Amino acid sequence: MNILNKNWICYYIISTLFIPVLRAGDIHVSASVDTNQIRIGEQLSMQLKISNTTNQQVLFPADSSVWNPFMLISSQSDTSLMGDTVLVKHTFQLTTFDTGQLNIPALHLGILNSNGDTDSLITQSFQILVSTVPVDTTAAIKPIHDPMTAGLTLGEILIRIAIPLIVLGLLILIWYLWKKRKNKKEEKPGIIPEDIDPREWALRELNLLEDKKLWQNAKVKTYYIRLTDILRIYFTRVFHEPVLESTSRETLQLMSRYLDADLLDTFSHILHTADGVKFAKAQPLPDENGRCMTAAKNLIKRSIPETREPEL
């Protein structure tokens, strides 16, 4: 240990153990620091204790430049009562970016008496040795590290999870709407072209419907909707009656002009069975589903395509 460091240690012991106490009337002020040697950029703590037995008020300097060449980082106060004495402890955190033997200047404190008179106190100054960070100039120069990557916050993680789920949900919704629209289009067999025989068209559509095996795959409602649509489109083309826009009862009234009692009864049975499935959620037996298809084909084959005068 060199002589300079020994002198600083002796000075530190004297300055901390034998802290001068300043008095102004009934106010006692003492100042101390927790160290007298720091490295550049490090912090030291200065404590100011004020004991007061009267209503005198202590005024601190408002200008932060009073700490030069040090900078005030933070300060806090703690007040306690010991009998009739009020003890206030002020702690100041200081730092500096200069080096060498620096001085914490003495603070000039104002004392405001209860009668309006003023007095003053000057605290002790402190010598602080501020050293630089030792640098080994003989060591090889190390490369600069890449910037460190900050970890993801919970919010960022949730966003990264939510965005793919939202996109997936939109794709599923688009696919569902497209599929639903396609199925709706398939539910309507369409209008019979003028150059196609209506009987051939109707029988071909019924065969296609039968091949799809809808009711065998729990699509009974779709099966009856398509079955009755084929019959309605066929009768609209053949007899030129608005059965597509008519109820089952109205349709049977219109068809009574063109179908005999046996065919009309067959058509009525198909429509009533379909209405039960569509509106009452009825579930016909498998044999009944097959019989309705056979009855529809016979109805097409036996119906009279030429319009005849309605019976009086």
C-alpha angles and dihedrals in degrees: 000000000000126000093256093059091046090053091050092050091051090048091050093051092049094045095049102036097041100042111174115237116216121205134197111174107305094345119100120193128187129177132198141163127217094226140007098207129057139155121249111285095016122121132238130191125233118193126200119192119197122185119188131180096180137051092267115137124221116218121203125206111267095205113091091207089079087084095057128168083026126063125224109236100176142334137202137182134214123192126196135170122229109181106299093342123096111210117199121186118197117192119194123192110210136182139171140195096207122093135218132048104335132182128227098213123232115264120235108218123194121220117207112196124208091249091056097257119132133219134172143222130197119210126215120274121229131216112222125188110216114192131189125243108269113247124201102220092184094063122094118263109257122220121257112261119239116252112279116246114237117228121252118262122228090254092053091048091051091049091051090051096042098051096060090044091051092048091048090049091051091050091050090048092050091048091048094050091047091049092047092050091048091051091050090053090050091050090067111066089201134230119313110249115239094240094056125084107247094219092053091046094049094047091047091051091049091051091049090049091050091050092056090064093212099163090046087059096049094264095120096142093052089047094056094042091057093041094055092041090058091051093046093049090048094051091045090056096042102041100022093230123142095243092139090069096037132094120244091261093049091046092054091049090053094046092049086079092061109026128068121236095267095050092042090053090051092050090047092053092051093048095047092048090050092048090052091054096043100043107019098036090236118174111212119204116265091250090055092054090053093045091054090055092049091047091050092053092048090047091055093046095047100039118107110241094197117082114244129191114272115253116258 
